Structures are given as structure tokens and as C-alpha cells.
């Protein structure tokens, strides 16, 4: 089955502070706690935040032992000069 997700595109590249601010607003709305973080080492234009919210019944147990059911990802397209933001429950498993 497909994971429910929200996706939108904005113009430009978000800096780390802008991403953190947006992620914290989403976490606050969902009463979510961050469980993990991933950043593409090669390009540094893709990153994903992972969290757990009690509002979503499905979850995965990470190797660290934390429940995880929310992913917020940022993917910058240098050609289009846009950032795609995706929020998925529990994960978006396609190529960024």
C-alpha cells in the first residue's frame, strides 16, 4: 500500500535554519518527537527528518529501538532552483 503523503514545491534553496523551523512547526502540530535524521553526503541537497507522532497508529521500530512513523524530507533541484518538501506517514520510499 502507498503511504499517505503531502508534497509541495517552493522556489529556492532553504538554509538549515529555515528547514529546522519548518520541521519544528510540523512536529509541534503533530506532537511528534524526532527519532532520526539523514543527509545526502554527496550533494548535501537532500535531507530527511524522522519522527514519531501518537496521531498515526502505524509505526516502525528503528534499529535504535525508537518508534518512527513520520518522515519530512527536503530535496533541492539545482536545475529548477526549487525545493520539494514531502511529509509522509510513515515513509516515502521513492528515490529523492
FENSUL-V627227 format. One record per residue. N is the residue number from 0. RES is the residue in one letter. PHI is phi in whole degrees, -180 to 180 (NA if undefined). NEAR is the number of other C-alpha atoms within 12 Angstrom. Layout:
# FENSUL-V627227
<<N & RES & PHI & NEAR> <N & RES & PHI & NEAR>>
This chain:
# FENSUL-V627227
<<0 & X & NA & 8> <1 & X & -89 & 11> <2 & X & -79 & 20> <3 & X & -62 & 19> <4 & X & -150 & 21> <5 & X & -119 & 20> <6 & X & -144 & 19> <7 & X & -148 & 17> <8 & X & -123 & 21> <9 & X & -123 & 18> <10 & X & -76 & 17> <11 & X & 90 & 20> <12 & X & -104 & 25> <13 & X & -82 & 28> <14 & X & -83 & 18> <15 & X & -58 & 17> <16 & X & -65 & 11> <17 & X & -65 & 15> <18 & X & -63 & 26> <19 & X & -60 & 21> <20 & X & -64 & 14> <21 & X & -65 & 22> <22 & X & -60 & 33> <23 & X & -64 & 21> <24 & X & -62 & 16> <25 & X & -66 & 29> <26 & X & -57 & 27> <27 & X & -61 & 16> <28 & X & -65 & 14> <29 & X & -95 & 22> <30 & X & 53 & 18> <31 & X & -99 & 26> <32 & X & -120 & 27> <33 & X & -67 & 27> <34 & X & -117 & 27> <35 & X & -164 & 25> <36 & X & -148 & 22> <37 & X & -134 & 20> <38 & X & -135 & 20> <39 & X & -66 & 17> <40 & X & -70 & 9> <41 & X & -77 & 8> <42 & X & -95 & 13> <43 & X & 57 & 19> <44 & X & -111 & 28> <45 & X & -126 & 30> <46 & X & -148 & 31> <47 & X & -142 & 34> <48 & X & -109 & 36> <49 & X & -120 & 38> <50 & X & -150 & 39> <51 & X & -122 & 35> <52 & X & -125 & 29> <53 & X & -72 & 20> <54 & X & -76 & 19> <55 & X & -110 & 23> <56 & X & -76 & 14> <57 & X & -78 & 19> <58 & X & -159 & 25> <59 & X & -117 & 23> <60 & X & -98 & 17> <61 & X & -75 & 16> <62 & X & -60 & 10> <63 & X & -76 & 10> <64 & X & 97 & 12> <65 & X & -82 & 18> <66 & X & -73 & 25> <67 & X & -139 & 33> <68 & X & -148 & 36> <69 & X & -139 & 41> <70 & X & -130 & 41> <71 & X & -121 & 44> <72 & X & -123 & 42> <73 & X & -126 & 40> <74 & X & -134 & 36> <75 & X & -92 & 29> <76 & X & -104 & 22> <77 & X & -66 & 16> <78 & X & -69 & 10> <79 & X & -86 & 14> <80 & X & 56 & 16> <81 & X & -133 & 19> <82 & X & -115 & 28> <83 & X & -95 & 29> <84 & X & -113 & 34> <85 & X & -128 & 35> <86 & X & -117 & 32> <87 & X & -127 & 33> <88 & X & -128 & 32> <89 & X & -88 & 32> <90 & X & -144 & 30> <91 & X & -108 & 27> <92 & X & -100 & 19> <93 & X & -87 & 11> <94 & X & -66 & 9> <95 & X & -71 & 21>>
